[in-house]
Amino acid sequence: MTKNLRNRVLLVLGVVVASIYFAFPAQKRINLGLDLKGGMHLVLQVNTSDLKSEDKNDAVLKAIDILRNRIDSMGVGETVLQRQGENEILIQLPGITNRDEALALLGRVAQLEFRLVSDNPNHLRKALEGTIPAGYILKNLKGDANEPIILEDTIALKGDAVSDARVDFDSSGFGQPYISLQFNTDGAKAFAKLTRDNVGRRLAIIIDNEVLSAPNINEPILGGKGQITGTFTFEEASILSRALRHGSLPAPIIIEEERTIGPLLGKESIVSGIKAAIIGGILVFAFMLIYYLTAGVVSNIALMLNLLMIFGIMGFLNVMLPNSPLVLTLPGIAGIILTLGMAVDANVLINERIREELQNGQPIKAAINNGFSKALKAIIDSNATTLIAAFMLFQFGSGPIKGFAVTLTLGLISSLFTAIFVTRTLFNILLELKFLKKLTMLSFFTDTNIDFVAKRYYCYALSTILIIGSIFILAKKKDAAYGIDFAGGQFQEYKFEKPIEADVLRAALEQNGIKDAIIQQFEKNPENIIVRTSGDTYDNVVSTFKNVFPDNVFEILRIEKVGPVVGKNLRHRAVLAIIFALAGILVFVGFRFKHFDFAAAGVIALIHDVFVSLGIVVMMGREIDLLVITALLTIAGYSINDTIIIYDRVRENSVKLRKKPLADIINISVNQTLGRTILTTITTLFVVVTLFLKGGEVLNTFALCLMIGFIAGTYSTIFIASPLVLAWQKK
């Protein structure tokens, strides 16, 4: 064994050992995203509109500190809490089990005030008649009586005087919960003076502009303690006491975006993702083995190492960076599955190049070396364009989408290493051991001689019709084409113990005032119900379930809510991601091939693929959401690969066949690469179709869009991109 080969083998073995060490045990090395282990993703807006300009920045920072203390009191680990933009706060609560409690605790301003109640009956009488005396405000006391009371406008004592708040129970036989307050030093003095000076009067206790109680001051309270009584449940008293204990928020909080994933859906997503990965992997491995025989075995070993490396790199980063934001999400699993199909592309390119060298009479060792050398440039170029799309996804996407971009990037990097370095090392080992004396492969689409250029006008017409049709359907549907990610609204999914009738639920929701509810039920899982509404209807929907189906136990699978501001922002970022991705690909291809017409033709073909995919998806009744945008960017990054392979062959043939016209060179190049163009699409479709059928409902539209886009991309590569180069060359 030569020194060079020995070093290559040692490096590969080192990568294998390191990948195994950092990848396993997976439950300790790989951090799961909220969509896999359940939890809440919130974007809160601090409404600083009523604050002075100099207080607005401090208000957001103070809110973050208070919210962090409140979250810590919930006992949730591995939380994320960070400022986002000017006045937004991003919060991630993994494994949260009580959504209502979390929202109540985080969204509560907890602005505590003590105000004296006017003991002048004339003040109350005038206020009820519509004339509120100066210096007073009219309120209603919380409770069944809803008693009207008139309060002094001046706040006697604020909540910042409180140092602690706990839940206690009264000593009567009913055990009614109340909130016990402990004042700080200055607060105790102020409260003592307030009660001493106003013995016999009532003192209203107000939280967030709501009068909870107004007890009578029977005697001075000098011990620095007080209590808030009211018609509390224990849960309400507990949430309120924790909010008071950590201080009031400086401004009201608006929940702009919520994505709550129940643990059941997370488990189902993991099972579906693993099942899709296994089935897709078996199909790809079987195809490579049957079609390429010995070369297929080599490719399959490289593919298995590719998967191991992805998890190894993720584990390494999580070990080296304990606070690493790198997590495995459901779209991330889709990215790994998709990477499996994309990694095959490089192996197909290499194997097809080796086949050509063998057909040209090269000995097997020279054929392998030349095959790798000639395929290298196209492999690097095609992976670079997909990396551009992945970068834009990471830059403009949200949490789960970033997870897809990360796993796709890791997969592409590892596939470059395995396809170029590992497979060559394996071939060299087989040659060194004299196990490889011939290399037999099956062969499809050989020696084709189709005049693709002559059919360009028919294809231009067909593509124009498809694009116009797509634009028409998008314009016709307008906002109805968007999912809640972009249009705003609320998405609720529940799983019942027994199937329910959607029509019965629809009628019940209408009776409860929810007129715009869209209810979706699946034939395969009739116990699952999806409710889409334009506003926040969670409380109303849950109460309807309990009233109409009292004996049918249900569980929250996911709740997603996007406000109009966030929806508009997400839509804007999605458009920017697509524009920047296409621009990046345009610049890269133009630079690599030193011809702007090559790059522009390729990007026009990509725009064609994006519009066709988008139009057909909407035409099939699916909505445009973040995962569809992810699919479109993936299509853009992937479809250009086949175009680059043809361009690379055109560049190569332009040197060999200088005297031939460009039309002939393009036809020859497309025919020479036709087999690998179709094969790479077929192998990638293996995993995408598996993802569509077995990947679960969340990824279904994503996979459908990829299927359409990859087929459209193969068509546009052959019939649109290359002929466009010819059309511009003549001008």
N, C-alpha and C positions, 0 to 999 in steps of 0.2 A: 504494500500500500504506500503510495507516494505521501510525502510530507504534507502537501496541499490537501489531499483527500483526507488524511488523518485529522488535520486541523478542522476541516469542514464537519467531519463526523463528530468530533468532540464538541464543537459549537452547537450542533443540532441536539446532541444528547444533553448538553448543559441547558438549552432552552426547554427541552422536554421536562427535565428534573425540576427546573425553576417553576415552570408552569404548573406542574402537579403540586408542588409545595405551596404555591400561593393561591391555587384554585380550590384546594380542599383543606378542611371540610367547607363546602360551599356555604352552609348556613352561617358560618362565622366569618368567611372571607368576603362574601358578596352581600352588599347592602341592598335590600329591596326597596323600591319606590312605594309611595302611598297607594298607587293603583294595584299593587300586588299584595301588600300586607294590610291594607286598609288604613284609613285615617282621613284627615281633613287638610285641604289646601285652601287658604283664605287670602284674599287681597282686601285689606281694609283701607278706607279713605278717611283721613282725619279732616272733618269739616271745619276748616279754620276761617270760614267766610266772615264770622262775627268777631274775630280777634283782630287786634292791632297788628300792623305789618311786622313790627319788631318782635311780636310774640309768636308769630306763625311757625318759624323754624324750631324754636324751643318747644312748642306744643307737640310737634311730631316726635322729637327726641324724648320728651317727658312721657308721652303716650307709650313709646316703645319700652321704657323702663317699667312703667306700671303694668303693661300687658305681660312683660316677662315675669314679673312677680306673680301675677295671676296664673299664668301658665304653670309656673313652678309649683303652685299650690295644688294643681290638678294631678301632679305626679306623672307627667308625660315625659318620656326620655327622647333623646335625639331630635329635639325640636329645632325648627328653623324660624328665626324671627329677624327680619332685616328691613331696612328702609328701601323703598322702591319709588323712584321718581321724586317729585317734590313733596307730596303729602300722602303717599300711600305706604302701607306696611304689609309685607309678605309674611304669612305665618303658615308653617306646616306642622301638623300634629300627627305623627305616625301612631297607628294603633288605637286612636281615640274610639271609645265605645259609646259614649253618650253625647250625641250631636247637640241635642237641645241644651244640655248643661253647658257645653263649651261655648255655644253662641250666646247664651244668656250671660255668661261670665265675661266674655271678651267684649260683647257689644254694649254692656251696661256702663253708662257714664259714672254712676254712683256718686252723683253730686248731692251731698248731704247738707241740709240747711235746717236751722232751728229758727222759727218765727213765732212771735207772740200773737195770740188770737185776741181780737178786739172784744172787750166785754161790754161794749155799748150796743144795745139792741137796735138803736136807731141806725147805726152804721150798716148793720146787716139788712134791715128793712129797706133802706135806700138802695143798697147794692142790688137786692133782688128786684127792685122796681126799675133798675137800669141805670141808676146814678151811683157810681162807686165813689165814695168820699176820697179826697186827695190824701195820698200817703197810705192807701190800703189796696189790697187785692182780694178778689173773690175766688175761692177755691171750693172744691167738694172733697169731703173726707172719704177715703177709700173704705169700702165695706158695703154691706147690704143696704144700709140706710142711705148711703151717698149724701150725707148731711152737708148742706152748704155752710161754710164758715168764712168769715172775713179776717184777713191777716194783715198785720203791719207790713208795709212795703220794705222796711229796713230789716236786713238779716241780722238776727240777734247773735248767732254763732254759726260758723261754717264747719264743714267736714274735716278741714285740715287740723282741727283741734283734737281729732280722734287718733289714738295711737294703736288701738286694738279693737277688734270686734269678733265675738264668738256667738255660737248658737247655744242657748240654754232652754230649759223647759220650766214652765211655771209649776208651782207646788200644789196646784189644785188637782183634783182627780183626773182632769182631762189631759194633762201633760202637753199643753199647747206650747209650741216652740216660739221663742222670741230672741231678739238679738241683744246681747249684752255688750255695752260700750265701755271702753276704758279711755279716758282723756289723757292727753299729755300734760305736762306741768302747767303750761300757760292755759291750756284748754280747761283744766280742772279749776283753775282760779276764775276764769271767765264764766264757766258754767255755775260755779258756786255763787258768784255775784248775781248772775242772771236769775237763778232760782230764789236767792235771798231777797232780791228787790221786787219779785213778782209773785210772792206767795198768794195763793187764791186764784190766780189767773191760769188760763190754759196755754200750753206750749205746743205748737204744731211741729211735728217731725216730718220733713219733706225730703224725699229722695227722687231725683230726676223729675222735678216739678210735680210730683204726685204726693199728696198728703196721706201718709200711712196711718198716723194716729195724732191725737191732740189731747194728751192727758192733762189733768189738773195738777198744778204745783201745790201740793199740800204742805210742804215744808222745805227749807233750804236743803239742797243736796251738796254736801261738802266733801264726800269721799272720792271725787274724781271719777265716779261711775254713773252710768245711765243705762236705759234700756229702750228698745224700740219694740212695741207690740203691734200686732195686726193679725189679719187673717192669713197667716203664712202656712204653707206646707213646710215640712222639714227641708225639702230640696230647695225651695225658694229662699228660706232663711239662710241655708248654707251658702248658696250662691251670693246672696246679698252681703252676708257677713264677710266673705272672702274679698268681694269687691271693695267694701268699705275699709277692710284691713290694709289693703295695698294702695289706698288713695283713689281719689276720683280722677277720671280722665279730664284733660284740659279742654277738650272739645268733643262734640258728639262723633260717634264712629258710624260709618256707612259701610255695609258689606257689599263691595263692588263685584266680587267674584268668590264663588264657593264651589269646591269639588270634594264631596264626601264619598268615600268608597267604603262600603261595608266589608267586614272580613270574609264573608261568604263569597262575594264576587271576586275578591282577591285570590282566594283559593281556587275558585273555578277558572280564573284567568291563567293561573300558573299551570293547572292541569291541562287546559286547552293549548297553551303555548308549548308545553313540553311534548304533548301529543303531536302537534303540528310539526315541531322540529324533528321528532323521531321519524314520522312518516315521510316528510320531505327529504330528510337525510337518506333514508333507505332508498327512495326513488332515485335520487341523484347518484348515490353510490352504485346502485344496480345498473343504471344507465352507463356510467363511466366504465364499469367493469365489463359489461357486455359489449359495448361499442369499441373500446380501446384495448381490451384484453390486458396484456402485461402493463402497458402504459397506463391503463385505467387503475390497476392495483397501486402503482406509484402515485397517481393523482389522488386516490382515495386516502392513502396514508397521509399525504400532505393536507388534505381537507380535514381529517381528524385532528391533526396537529394544529390546524388553523383554529378549530373550535376550542381546543384546549388552551391555546395561547390567548384567545379573547378573555376567557375567564381568569387565566393566570395574570394577565395585565391588570384586569379589574381588581383582583385580589391584592396584587402588589401595590397598586395605588392606594387602596383602602388601608393596607397595613402601614405603608410609609407615611400616609397622610391621614391620621385618625379622623380629622374633620373634613375629609374629602367629600365634595358634593356628588361624587360619582356613585350613582345608584342604578340598579337594574329595574327598568320599568316595563310595562306591557308592550308599548311600542319598541322598547329596547330589545325584548325577546323577538319581536318581528324583525328588528334590524339584524339580529344574529341569524335568524332563519334566512333572511334575504341575502345576507353576506355569504351564506353557504352557496346560494345559487350564483352570486357574482364571482365568488372565488373559483368556481368551475370555469368561468370565462377564460381566465388566464391559462388554466390547464388545457382547455380546448385549443386556444391559440398556439400554445407550445406544441401540442401533439399534432395539430394540423400542419404546422411548419415542418416538424420532423418528418411527417408523411411525405410532404412535397420534396424534401431533400432526398429521401429514400427513392422516390419515383424518378428523381433526376440522376440516379445512379451513384449517389454518395454512399460510402461505407457507413455502417451503423454508428460508429463513434463520431465521425465527421458530421453525419446527419443530425445527431443529437446536439452537438456543439453549435452547428449552424442554426438549427431550429431555435435554440434558446437565444442566440445572438440576434436573429432577425425578429423574434417575437418581443424582445425586451422593450424596444421603443414604444410599440403599440400598447403594451401592457401598462407601462408607466403613464403614458398619455391618457389612456382611458380611465385609469384609477384616479389620476389627478383631477379630471373633470367631475367625477363623483365626489371627491373630497371637497371641491368647491361648493357643491350643493349641500353637503353635510355641514360645512362651516356656516353657510347661510341659515340652515335649520337651527344650528346651535345658537347663532347670534340673535335670531328673531323669534325662536320658539319658546314655549313655556316648559315647565318641569318635565313631563313625560316625553315631549317632543325632543327636548335636549337629550334625554336618555336614548332615544332612537339615534340621534346624530352621533352621540359618543360611541355606542356599540357599532354603528355603521363604520365610523372612522377607525376604531380599533380593528374591526374585521378586515377593512381594506388594507391597513398597514400590515397586519399579520398575514393576509393572503399574498401580498407582494413578497414577503419573506419566504413563505412556504412554497409558492409557485416558482419563484426564480431560484432560490437557494436550496431549499430542501429537496425538491423534485430532481434538480440537477445532481445533488449529492447522491440521491438514491440511484439514479441512472449510472453515475460513475462507479458506485459500489458494485452494481450488477455487471458492469463492463469489466471492472477489476477482477471480479471473481469468475468471469467468463460464463456467467449465467445467462447473459443476454447476447445471443448470436444473431437473432433476427427480431424484428418488431412488426407483428401483424396487427392490423386494425381493420374494422369494418369501414365501409365507405358509402356515403350517400351524396347525392348531388355532385357527382364527379363529371368532369368534362362537359359541363353545360355550356351552351352557346346561345344564350337568350339575348335578344336585342332590347335591353331595358330602356335605352335612351329613346328609341323610336316610340315607346309607349308613354313618353313623358306628358304629352298634351292631354291624353285621357286621364292620367293621374292628377295633373293640375286641376282639371275640371272637377274630378271626384273630390279632391281635397278642398277645393273652394266651396263646393256644396256642403261638405261636412262642417267646415269652419263657419260658414254663414248660418247653417242650421243650429250649430252650437251657440253662436252669438244670439240668434233669435230666441232660442229656448231660455237662455239666461236672462235676456231682456224681458221676456214675457213673464217669467216667474219673479223677477226682481228680488225683493227681500225674502220671499217665500222659499227661495233656493238656499238660503243660509240656515245653518244650524244655530243653536243658541250661542256657540262660540263667537259668532259674528253678529247675529241679530239681537242677542240678549234674550233673557227669559229664564225659565227654570225647567230642568229635566229631572224627573223623579222615576226611579225604577225600584219595584218591590217584588219580593217573591212570597207568594202565599202557600200555605200548607196544602190547600186544595184549589183547583182552577176556579176562577170566577168568570161571570159573564160581563164582557166589556160594555154591552148596551145598558145593563143594569147600573153599572158604575157611572157611565156617562150621564144617565138620567138623574142619578143621585147628586152628582157634582153640579149639574145645572140647577137643581133645586136649592143647592147651597150657595148659589151665586157665581159659580165658576162656569162661565159661558163659552170660553175660548179653549177649553181643554181638548187636546188631541190625545186619544188613548190608543195605545198599540199593544197588541197581544200576538204571541208567536205560536204557530202550530206545533212546533217541536217542544216548546216549553210553555203550555197554556197557563201554568201557575205564575208565570212572570208577567207583570203589567208595567207599562211605561206611560207616564202622564207628562205631557208637555204643556206648559202654560206661558203666557207672556209676562206674568208677574209672580211674586212669591206666594204660593198657595199651599205650602207644606202643611201648616197647621190645619187648614180646612180639609185638605185631602185625607190626612190621617184621621181626623174626627169622622169623616164620611166613611172610611173603612170600618172604623169601630162600630158605627151605628148600623151600617147596612150589612156588614159581614161580621157580626160579633163573635161567632164561634170559629172563624177562619184566621188562624195565627199568621201574621206576616212579618217579614224582615226587610229592612232597608238594604238594597244592594248598592245604590249610589244616588246621590243628590248633587246636581250641578246647577249653579245659578250664576249668570253673567249679567251684570248691569249694562246699560246702554253705553256708558263711557268706556268700560273695558272692552265691550264688543266692538266699538268703533276703533279703538286702539289696536285690538288684535287683527281686525280687518286691514288696517293700515300697515301693520308690521308684516302681514302675509303678502301683501302686494309688493312691499319693499324686498322681501326675501326672494320672491320670484324674479323681480327685475334685476337685483344684484347678482343672483345666481346666473341668469342668462348673460348679463354683461361680463361677469367673470369668465364664463365659458367662451364667450366671443373673443375676449382679449387673449386668453390662453391658446385657443386653437389658432387664432391669427398669428400669434407669436411663434408657435411651434411649426406651422406650415408656411410661414412667411408670405401668406396670401390672405388678404382680407376677404376675398370672394369665397374662399373655402370656409372660413369661419362664419361669415354671414349666412351662407347657404345652410350650414349645419344648425345655426341658431334659429333660422326660419323654420327648419324642419322640427326643432324642439318646440317652438311656439305652436306649430301645427299639432304636435302631439298633446300639448297642454290643453289647447282649446277642444280638440276632439275628445280627449278623456273627460274633461270637465263637462262638456255638453252631454255626452252619453250617460255619465253618472247621474246628472240632474234629470235627464230624460227618463231614467229608470226609477225616478222617485226618491233618490237618495239626496241627502242634504250636504252642503259644503261646510265642513268644519275643519279644525286644525289638522286632523289626521288626513283629510283629503289634500290639504295644502302640502303636508309632508309627503304624500304619495306623488303629487305633481312635481315637487322638487327632486324626488328620487328618480322619477321618470326622466326628468331633464338631465340629471347627472349620469343616468345609466344609458339612455338611448343614444347619447352622443358617442358612446363607446363603439358601437357598430359603425357609425359614420367615420370615426377616427381610423378604424381598421381599414375601411375602404380607401380613405384619403391616404393612409400610409402606403397601401398597395399602389394607388395612382402615382404617388411620389416615386416609388420604386420603379414602376413600369415606365414612367416618363423618361428615366435615364436609359432603360434598356431599349425602349421602342420609340426613339426620338423622331423617327420619320413618320410614325403613324399619327393621324389626327386625334385630337383630344377625345372625341366621341368614341372612337375605337378603344382608346386606352381606358376610358371609364367603363365601357362594356366588358372588356377583358378583366379589369380589376374586380368589378362586381361579381362576375361569374367565378373568378378564382376564389373569392372570399364568401361566396353564397353559402357553402356548406357550414362554415363556422358561424356565419351570421345567424342562420336558422338554428344551428345546434346550441349556441349560447342562449338564444331566446327560449328554446325548448327546455333546457336544463333549469333556467331561472323560473320559467312558468311552472315547473314541477313543484317548487317550494311555494310559489305564490298561490297556485290553485289549492295546494294543501292548506295554506294559511286561510284562504277563503272558505274552505269547507270545514276545517277543524280548528281554526284559530279562535273561535268564539265570536259573539255578536259585536263586541267592541271594535274588533279589527276587521269586520266583514266588509264594510264599505272601503276601507283602506286597501284591502287586498283586491277588491273588485276594480278599483281605480288603477292599481298597478297592472292588473291583467290587461285591461283595455289599453293602457299607456304603452306597455311593452310590445303588444301586437302592433299598435299604431306606430311605435318607434321603428320596428323592423320594416314596416311598409314605407315609412317616410325616408328612412336611410337609403333604401334601394331606389325608390321611384321619385323622391323629391330632392333630397340634398345633393346627390351627385349630378343629376340633370341640370340643377340650378347653376352649378359651377360652369357647365358647358354654355348655358344661356348667357351668362355674364361674360364669359371669355370671348364670345363672338362680338360683344358690344365694346 
